[in-house]
């Protein structure tokens, strides 16, 4: 899969005001957040599901689909 943001020759503008004071992140937006597993590190993710939506996750070990 091709990355959304390339490592070289890109300019990334951040809008911290909108999602903090005006509205919540929307589907397909790219967000930056503090990594909950590594203190002081930042992660960049795309929003796939919003609060209250059901997501299906395929478990390769048991060949089953789980709804979360």
C-alpha atoms as an extended CHARMM CRD file, in Angstrom:
* protein
*
        68  EXT
         1         1  UNK       CA              0.0000000000        0.0000000000        0.0000000000  PROA      1               0.0000000000
         2         2  UNK       CA              1.3550000000        3.4330000000       -0.9260000000  PROA      2               0.0000000000
         3         3  UNK       CA              1.7170000000        5.8120000000        2.0570000000  PROA      3               0.0000000000
         4         4  UNK       CA             -0.5500000000        8.8680000000        2.1440000000  PROA      4               0.0000000000
         5         5  UNK       CA              2.3140000000       11.0910000000        3.2800000000  PROA      5               0.0000000000
         6         6  UNK       CA              5.7350000000       10.5590000000        1.7130000000  PROA      6               0.0000000000
         7         7  UNK       CA              8.8630000000       10.9070000000        3.8340000000  PROA      7               0.0000000000
         8         8  UNK       CA             10.6470000000       13.4190000000        1.5760000000  PROA      8               0.0000000000
         9         9  UNK       CA              9.8160000000       16.7690000000       -0.0220000000  PROA      9               0.0000000000
        10        10  UNK       CA              6.4520000000       17.3590000000        1.6480000000  PROA      10              0.0000000000
        11        11  UNK       CA              5.0050000000       20.2760000000        3.5480000000  PROA      11              0.0000000000
        12        12  UNK       CA              2.4980000000       19.3050000000        6.2280000000  PROA      12              0.0000000000
        13        13  UNK       CA              0.2380000000       22.0150000000        7.6560000000  PROA      13              0.0000000000
        14        14  UNK       CA             -1.4660000000       21.3370000000       10.9770000000  PROA      14              0.0000000000
        15        15  UNK       CA             -4.7540000000       22.8520000000       12.1070000000  PROA      15              0.0000000000
        16        16  UNK       CA             -4.9600000000       22.3040000000       15.8670000000  PROA      16              0.0000000000
        17        17  UNK       CA             -7.6570000000       24.9260000000       16.3990000000  PROA      17              0.0000000000
        18        18  UNK       CA            -10.5550000000       23.4240000000       14.3890000000  PROA      18              0.0000000000
        19        19  UNK       CA            -10.6530000000       19.9760000000       15.9800000000  PROA      19              0.0000000000
        20        20  UNK       CA            -10.0000000000       21.3080000000       19.4650000000  PROA      20              0.0000000000
        21        21  UNK       CA            -12.5940000000       24.0990000000       19.5740000000  PROA      21              0.0000000000
        22        22  UNK       CA            -15.0020000000       23.8980000000       16.6030000000  PROA      22              0.0000000000
        23        23  UNK       CA            -15.6610000000       20.2650000000       15.6080000000  PROA      23              0.0000000000
        24        24  UNK       CA            -14.4840000000       16.6680000000       16.0180000000  PROA      24              0.0000000000
        25        25  UNK       CA            -12.3570000000       14.9350000000       13.3540000000  PROA      25              0.0000000000
        26        26  UNK       CA            -14.3410000000       13.6460000000       10.3640000000  PROA      26              0.0000000000
        27        27  UNK       CA            -14.0030000000       10.4370000000        8.3340000000  PROA      27              0.0000000000
        28        28  UNK       CA            -10.9660000000       10.2070000000        6.0300000000  PROA      28              0.0000000000
        29        29  UNK       CA             -9.1520000000       13.0800000000        7.7360000000  PROA      29              0.0000000000
        30        30  UNK       CA             -5.5370000000       12.5680000000        8.7450000000  PROA      30              0.0000000000
        31        31  UNK       CA             -4.8620000000       13.3130000000       12.4020000000  PROA      31              0.0000000000
        32        32  UNK       CA             -1.8020000000       13.5260000000       14.6370000000  PROA      32              0.0000000000
        33        33  UNK       CA             -1.9350000000       12.3340000000       18.2290000000  PROA      33              0.0000000000
        34        34  UNK       CA              0.3390000000       11.3770000000       21.0860000000  PROA      34              0.0000000000
        35        35  UNK       CA              1.2680000000        7.6990000000       20.9760000000  PROA      35              0.0000000000
        36        36  UNK       CA             -0.3990000000        6.0520000000       24.0030000000  PROA      36              0.0000000000
        37        37  UNK       CA              2.2750000000        3.3240000000       24.0620000000  PROA      37              0.0000000000
        38        38  UNK       CA              5.3720000000        5.5440000000       23.7190000000  PROA      38              0.0000000000
        39        39  UNK       CA              5.3560000000        8.6880000000       25.8010000000  PROA      39              0.0000000000
        40        40  UNK       CA              6.6470000000       11.7150000000       23.8900000000  PROA      40              0.0000000000
        41        41  UNK       CA              6.1360000000       10.1590000000       20.4250000000  PROA      41              0.0000000000
        42        42  UNK       CA              3.6060000000       11.2700000000       17.8220000000  PROA      42              0.0000000000
        43        43  UNK       CA              1.5420000000        9.0610000000       15.5030000000  PROA      43              0.0000000000
        44        44  UNK       CA             -0.2250000000       10.0160000000       12.2590000000  PROA      44              0.0000000000
        45        45  UNK       CA             -3.4330000000        8.1380000000       11.4100000000  PROA      45              0.0000000000
        46        46  UNK       CA             -6.4350000000        8.3790000000        9.0870000000  PROA      46              0.0000000000
        47        47  UNK       CA             -9.9110000000        8.4050000000       10.6820000000  PROA      47              0.0000000000
        48        48  UNK       CA            -11.8340000000        5.3630000000        9.3930000000  PROA      48              0.0000000000
        49        49  UNK       CA            -14.7230000000        5.1280000000       11.8540000000  PROA      49              0.0000000000
        50        50  UNK       CA            -16.4390000000        7.5970000000       14.1350000000  PROA      50              0.0000000000
        51        51  UNK       CA            -17.7560000000        7.0870000000       17.6460000000  PROA      51              0.0000000000
        52        52  UNK       CA            -20.8120000000        4.8320000000       17.6760000000  PROA      52              0.0000000000
        53        53  UNK       CA            -20.0560000000        3.1380000000       14.3340000000  PROA      53              0.0000000000
        54        54  UNK       CA            -19.4440000000       -0.5940000000       14.0850000000  PROA      54              0.0000000000
        55        55  UNK       CA            -16.1640000000       -1.7760000000       12.5720000000  PROA      55              0.0000000000
        56        56  UNK       CA            -15.4300000000       -5.3080000000       11.3990000000  PROA      56              0.0000000000
        57        57  UNK       CA            -11.9920000000       -6.7720000000       12.0920000000  PROA      57              0.0000000000
        58        58  UNK       CA            -10.8460000000      -10.0210000000       10.4820000000  PROA      58              0.0000000000
        59        59  UNK       CA             -8.9070000000      -12.3950000000       12.7690000000  PROA      59              0.0000000000
        60        60  UNK       CA             -6.4640000000      -14.4090000000       10.6580000000  PROA      60              0.0000000000
        61        61  UNK       CA             -5.7020000000      -16.8800000000       13.4620000000  PROA      61              0.0000000000
        62        62  UNK       CA             -9.3150000000      -18.0650000000       13.8560000000  PROA      62              0.0000000000
        63        63  UNK       CA            -10.6180000000      -17.0220000000       10.3970000000  PROA      63              0.0000000000
        64        64  UNK       CA            -13.4890000000      -15.0840000000       11.9730000000  PROA      64              0.0000000000
        65        65  UNK       CA            -14.8360000000      -11.5500000000       11.7560000000  PROA      65              0.0000000000
        66        66  UNK       CA            -15.3020000000       -9.5650000000       14.9660000000  PROA      66              0.0000000000
        67        67  UNK       CA            -17.4610000000       -6.4770000000       15.2560000000  PROA      67              0.0000000000
        68        68  UNK       CA            -15.9590000000       -3.7940000000       17.4880000000  PROA      68              0.0000000000
